[in-house]
Amino acid sequence: MDFVKKIIDSLYANIVAEWWLWLIVLFSIIIPLIPWLNLKKQNKKVFASKNFFVDALYGLFDLLHFWHYFVIVPTSVFIGKFLSDNFLFLKIDYISEMPIWTQLIILFIVMDLAVYLLHRFQHSNIYTWQFHKTHHSQEVITSLTTFRKTILDRLFELTILTIPAFILSVDYSYPIYIVVLTTFHQLIIHSNTGYRFGYVGNFVVSPAFHEIHHSVDTRHRDSNFGGVLTIWDKLFGTYVKPTNNLKFGIDDEKIPENYFYQIFVPIIGLYNIISKKVKK
């Protein structure tokens, strides 16, 4: 009982300490309900759908740090120690001597490029797609779709994105500032409002920009991979101009709207691929 009490106390402490994050999530969910922001006049019944309920479960597990406690933190500690023990020669130490703002800018640009490259790889490789496809299976996008990532997908991303952060050798507390901003940004671009951010949308990924990425239209396939900046898509030829009347989801597979089933989707997908190759 003492162990359970400690867990409950820890969860309560995190929720209180992260009130700002809960507030951001609540605000981003409400955005599509605000008439003058709801440019697409999104159907309010969305929020009573099974799709929304599944995404809400993803969000709840994430905000309560369930996977962080038992999987993500232990794994990140292991990866950090492994890199420090075997690849210390890769670290660029002089960056840590620069002013904090310089470090943050460098870290942001490098990490945003890394996110673009990783995201593109997740779509172009049949094996990595098995980890990422659950996020794209949502046919009714809301801000909570941001959290629709299986733990295996998150571990894969963590493993890859830890490498550039390690090489840059920045203070471990600095990425937190970037995470706060990118989390809010991710919630907004999944809000399904079709908002384009005006002139700023030429440089920063907007809901309209990212909705193209979730479109099942073959003309939009493998496009708009950018995390925060649009420059990478424009530079590497994967940019598609935002448009309206989009249909979301994946067109070659139907993934059940069940949170606990979706946890195993990457494993099922990999098994199917391997078993088909063995039969051939």
C-alpha positions in Angstrom: 0.0 0.0 0.0 2.9 2.3 0.8 4.2 1.8 -2.8 0.8 2.6 -4.3 0.5 5.7 -2.1 4.0 6.9 -3.3 2.9 6.4 -7.0 -0.4 8.4 -6.4 1.5 11.1 -4.6 4.0 11.3 -7.4 1.3 11.5 -10.1 -0.5 14.2 -8.1 2.8 16.2 -7.8 3.4 16.0 -11.5 -0.1 17.1 -12.4 0.1 20.1 -10.1 3.6 21.0 -11.4 2.5 20.6 -15.0 -0.7 22.6 -14.8 0.5 24.7 -17.7 0.6 21.5 -19.9 -2.9 20.5 -19.0 -4.1 24.0 -19.7 -2.4 24.0 -23.1 -4.1 20.7 -24.0 -7.5 21.9 -22.8 -7.1 25.2 -24.8 -6.0 23.3 -28.0 -9.1 21.0 -27.7 -11.4 23.9 -27.4 -9.9 25.8 -30.4 -12.0 24.0 -33.0 -15.2 24.9 -31.0 -14.5 28.6 -31.3 -16.6 29.8 -34.3 -14.3 32.5 -35.5 -11.3 30.1 -35.5 -13.1 27.1 -36.8 -12.6 27.9 -40.5 -13.6 24.4 -41.5 -16.8 24.3 -39.4 -15.7 21.0 -37.9 -18.5 18.7 -36.9 -18.9 18.9 -33.1 -20.0 15.3 -33.0 -16.3 14.4 -33.4 -15.8 14.9 -29.7 -18.3 12.1 -28.9 -16.8 9.6 -31.3 -14.8 6.5 -30.5 -11.9 7.9 -32.4 -11.7 10.9 -30.0 -12.0 8.6 -27.0 -9.0 6.5 -28.1 -6.9 9.6 -28.7 -8.0 10.8 -25.2 -6.7 7.6 -23.7 -3.4 8.2 -25.5 -3.3 11.7 -24.0 -4.3 10.6 -20.5 -1.5 7.9 -20.4 0.9 10.5 -21.7 0.0 13.4 -19.4 0.0 11.0 -16.4 3.5 9.9 -17.5 2.6 6.2 -17.3 4.9 5.2 -20.1 7.6 7.7 -19.0 7.9 6.1 -15.6 8.1 2.5 -16.7 9.6 2.6 -20.2 10.8 6.0 -21.6 12.9 7.3 -18.8 14.7 4.0 -18.1 15.3 3.6 -21.9 16.6 7.2 -22.3 19.0 6.6 -19.3 20.3 3.4 -20.9 20.7 5.1 -24.3 22.5 8.1 -22.8 24.9 5.8 -20.9 25.5 3.6 -23.9 26.4 6.7 -26.0 28.6 8.1 -23.3 30.5 4.8 -22.8 31.0 4.1 -26.5 30.7 7.3 -28.6 32.1 10.1 -26.5 34.4 11.1 -29.4 31.3 12.3 -31.3 30.5 15.0 -28.9 31.1 18.6 -30.0 32.1 20.0 -26.6 32.7 23.6 -27.6 29.0 24.2 -28.2 28.3 23.8 -24.5 30.6 26.8 -23.9 28.4 29.1 -26.0 25.7 31.4 -24.6 22.5 29.6 -23.7 20.4 31.2 -26.4 23.0 30.2 -29.0 22.8 26.7 -27.8 19.0 26.6 -27.9 19.0 28.0 -31.5 21.5 25.5 -32.7 19.7 22.6 -30.9 16.3 23.7 -32.3 17.5 23.9 -35.9 19.5 20.6 -35.8 16.6 18.8 -34.0 14.0 20.1 -36.4 16.0 18.9 -39.3 16.5 15.5 -37.6 12.7 15.3 -37.0 12.1 16.0 -40.7 14.6 13.3 -41.8 13.3 10.8 -39.3 9.7 11.5 -40.2 10.4 11.0 -43.9 12.2 7.8 -43.1 9.2 6.5 -41.1 7.1 6.9 -44.3 9.6 5.6 -46.9 10.6 2.4 -45.1 8.2 -0.4 -44.9 9.5 -1.5 -41.5 9.6 1.9 -39.8 6.2 2.6 -41.2 4.8 -0.2 -39.0 5.7 1.9 -36.0 4.3 5.2 -37.3 1.2 4.1 -39.2 -1.0 4.1 -36.0 -0.6 7.9 -35.8 -1.9 8.2 -39.3 -4.8 5.8 -38.8 -6.9 8.5 -37.2 -9.7 9.5 -39.6 -11.1 12.3 -37.3 -8.1 14.5 -36.4 -8.2 16.6 -33.2 -5.5 18.1 -31.0 -5.4 14.8 -29.0 -4.2 13.0 -32.2 -0.9 14.5 -31.3 -0.6 11.8 -28.6 -1.6 8.9 -30.9 1.8 7.2 -31.0 2.4 3.7 -29.8 5.1 3.3 -27.1 7.2 1.4 -29.7 7.0 4.3 -32.1 8.0 6.7 -29.3 10.9 4.5 -28.3 12.1 4.4 -32.0 12.0 8.2 -32.2 13.7 8.5 -28.9 16.5 6.3 -29.9 17.2 8.2 -33.2 16.6 11.8 -31.9 18.8 11.3 -28.8 21.9 11.0 -31.1 22.0 14.6 -32.4 21.2 15.9 -28.9 24.1 13.9 -27.6 26.5 15.0 -30.3 25.7 18.7 -29.7 26.6 18.2 -26.0 24.1 20.8 -24.7 22.9 21.0 -21.1 20.2 18.3 -20.6 17.8 20.9 -19.2 17.8 23.0 -22.3 15.7 20.7 -24.5 12.8 21.0 -22.0 12.3 24.6 -23.2 12.0 23.4 -26.8 9.7 20.6 -25.8 7.3 23.0 -24.2 7.0 25.1 -27.4 6.9 22.1 -29.8 4.3 20.3 -27.7 2.0 23.4 -27.9 2.7 23.7 -31.6 2.0 20.0 -32.3 -1.4 20.3 -30.5 -2.3 23.3 -32.6 -1.4 21.8 -35.9 -3.5 18.7 -35.2 -6.5 20.9 -34.3 -8.1 20.4 -37.7 -9.0 24.0 -38.1 -7.4 24.5 -41.5 -5.8 27.7 -40.2 -2.7 28.8 -42.2 -1.0 31.2 -39.8 -1.1 34.0 -42.4 2.3 35.2 -43.5 4.0 33.2 -40.7 2.7 30.1 -42.3 5.3 30.4 -45.0 8.0 29.6 -42.5 6.2 27.8 -39.6 4.2 24.6 -40.0 0.4 25.4 -39.7 -2.6 23.2 -39.2 -3.4 23.5 -43.0 0.2 22.5 -43.8 0.2 19.5 -41.6 -3.3 18.4 -42.6 -1.9 17.7 -46.1 0.5 15.3 -44.5 -2.4 13.3 -43.0 -4.4 13.3 -46.2 -5.2 10.0 -48.0 -5.1 11.7 -51.4 -2.4 10.1 -53.5 -1.3 13.6 -54.6 -0.4 14.4 -51.0 1.5 11.2 -50.3 5.0 11.6 -48.8 4.7 15.3 -48.3 4.9 18.0 -45.7 7.0 16.1 -43.1 8.2 19.2 -41.3 8.0 19.4 -37.5 8.1 23.2 -36.9 9.8 24.8 -39.9 8.5 24.5 -43.5 12.0 25.1 -45.0 13.0 21.5 -45.0 10.1 20.4 -47.2 10.6 23.3 -49.6 14.4 22.6 -49.7 14.1 18.8 -50.3 11.1 18.9 -52.7 8.4 17.4 -50.4 6.3 20.5 -50.0 2.6 20.5 -51.1 0.5 23.6 -50.9 -2.3 23.4 -48.4 -5.8 22.9 -49.7 -9.3 22.2 -48.3 -11.8 19.3 -48.2 -9.3 16.6 -47.1 -10.0 13.0 -46.0 -7.7 11.6 -43.3 -6.4 8.2 -42.4 -4.6 5.4 -44.3 -6.2 3.9 -47.4 -4.5 0.4 -47.5 -5.3 -0.8 -44.0 -8.0 -0.5 -41.3 -6.6 -0.3 -37.7 -9.2 -1.0 -35.0 -10.1 2.0 -32.8 -8.8 0.2 -29.7 -6.0 1.7 -27.6 -4.8 -1.6 -26.2 -4.9 -3.3 -29.6 -2.9 -0.5 -31.2 -0.1 -1.0 -28.7 0.7 -4.2 -30.6 0.2 -2.8 -34.1 3.9 -2.4 -34.9 4.6 -6.0 -33.8 1.7 -7.4 -35.8 2.8 -5.4 -38.9 6.5 -6.6 -38.7 5.3 -10.2 -38.2 3.1 -10.0 -41.3 5.9 -8.6 -43.4 8.5 -11.1 -42.2 6.0 -14.1 -42.5 5.2 -13.1 -46.1 8.9 -12.9 -47.0 9.5 -16.3 -45.4 6.6 -17.9 -47.4 8.1 -16.5 -50.7 
